Amino acid sequence: MYRLIKTLVRSSLLLGILGGQLLWAQTDSDAYRAARGMEDPAQRIEALQQFIAAYPESESSGRAWRDIYYAALSLEKEALALEAAENYLNSLSEGQRGNGYNQIAWTLAENKLGLDAAARYAELAVAWARTLERPGTLRNILDTQAYVLYQKGDAAAAEKIQLEALEGNENNGDMLGRLALYQAGAGKRDAAIRTIAKALLLDGRSEDLQHFHEWLAEAAPDAGKRKSLQEVVVRETVDNYLKEAFSPGDGERTQAAVFLAKTGVDLKKATEWARNAVAQLDAQSPVNDVVRFNARLATVYFYQDKYAEAVKTAEKVWDYVDPWNEDFWYVTGQSYEKLGKDDQALAAYLQGVLVNAPETLDGALKALYSKVHGNTEGLDELIDKTRQEVSDFQPGKYQPGPSSGRVVLAEMFTGAECGPCVSANYAYKALAGYYPRSVVAIVKYHMHIPGPDPMTNSDTEARYQYYGGNFGMPTSFIDGGEKMTGGGPKVVTKNRYVTYDRSIRQHLQQKPLLTLKAKVDLQQDVVKIEVDLKALDQKALAAKTLRLNVALVEREIDYEGSNRVPHHNFVARKLLGGAEGLPLQLTEKALKLNQEIDLKAVENDLATYLDDYAARRLGEGGWKQRLDKLDRDDLAIVAWVQDNDSKQVLQAFYQDVPAASAAR
């Protein structure tokens, strides 16, 4: 009775705040979701404060403080933001707090609020990062510290720290752009011009181009001298970039071509490089190459006022360019406008503001919408509608075509704490819903990116190193060969899906060199796997270093990390033979192999890994949820044959493990 009364009191309290949106919260999770769902920031803050008062012991209370922090930032309520930040950070485990410090420091600096607190948090984050053996994490946190110092007015100190952040990361255009700002702020204009030129080549942001021209004008007020200086700096930047590449290919040359076009230097060379790259594409070219080479050629055309050519080129890759590509959507929209095609221009600008609203794109969208409609009334609703459509994307019903007999393997590296992984995870969910497992097999490897993820294990970490270990999350490998990096919030789901899908369809057309089948059984808590391999081209196989990979995956795990993805499918729990798999000799046309996976032994390995990681990284807080137990009714086996040298996957296979409950 006491528990019922307590629940009713809590629900009544929240109902008063939420105005009927919450019809008797059944759980604290329901109450939290209702509170953070309030659209008005002030009302959201009040609802979240009431939630915390009603459910002080809830696991969601820390996230509620985080939500209050961001809402307070949007309202420029500094005192409340700092109070919420402190409470949010205190809710984190010791192992998670370093990333929390960094997150809060950056956002405070970005909003120019609480800069003293931001500096303190940045120092704590740097101290934490220096205890790790993760150079990439330290670089990102130093970047934050430098930004905080710059916002506090100490450009010289910011420059010094940013130079350290760039060690081993010299071609990070985003960081170079900030370094140039710090150099300019410290009175080093000549250095700033050359740094911003390199940043513009690598990253191509509109603000970098603006700074480049501003600083050139300051350095050379005379137009003739300014043009000469610009040509010297641009050619020097391109030459250095191509030399550093050692053996520059179409990727480097097309990137340089865009830089030349934007700065108006050597347009003939820019066009030649960009056209040549596109001309070499074919039906089997990687999706990433198709997208970036066509997008860059469209940009080169645009800066030469060749708008029809720009639009024709851009339309080839429209579906595959992500919303982050400000350059592409601005160039495409502007080209349509120049051709008098306002509807198409609006559609292009809309794609570019789905995730955020870069100033250049946002301004172009509002100006054109006002021109067409007389004002901007209804624009926000149109943006929201477009976001909802791409977020709720459904691929439709699978339509089988002519089969080559190939099963494609889609591998993804992800993390429950990884914000950009949200869209990739939902895209993989759509892939799993569209393709049968007899057509596409899926394995997902969880990593501690950027915070602890209890679905990570020693095999997933080893597999990351197997593929080079030098990439961020999310990253997918389609049949081992095509590497596809990039993601974002749920609004990017459709873009990620169509990009993965194009690559999968390309690989499905390739004839396999072998067949791979297996029988899977569960006997006394041991998964028995009988693998049957048949060579279709022994000569081609003889030239490869073959490995048989067998993964035990859990079809779905319920766990909500900071990215709020609640369900995770095809999670890798064990790799037989580790990351490289088992040596395989196909000297005969047919081969049978028997393998076993002891489920209790797998659980012991998972538990040991979580214990060791917690002892090293998490301090007293430990894991918020341990995931070292396997659901024996929800397991599957994914097997594949891979060339260990090229990393090419030659054939794959998927089979559910018979449910343990069915055997009882």
Helices and strands as residue ranges (DSSP letters): H 2-18, H 28-36, H 41-54, H 61-74, H 78-91, H 94-111, H 115-129, H 135-151, H 155-165, H 173-185, H 189-203, H 206-219, H 223-244, H 250-263, H 267-279, H 287-302, H 307-315, G 318-320, H 326-338, H 342-352, H 359-373, H 379-391, E 408-414, H 421-434, E 440-446, H 458-466, E 475-478, E 482-485, G 490-492, H 493-508, E 514-523, E 526-535, H 538-542, E 546-558, E 567-576, G 578-580, E 582-583, E 590-598, H 599-613, I 614-618, G 619-621, E 635-643, E 649-656, H 660-663
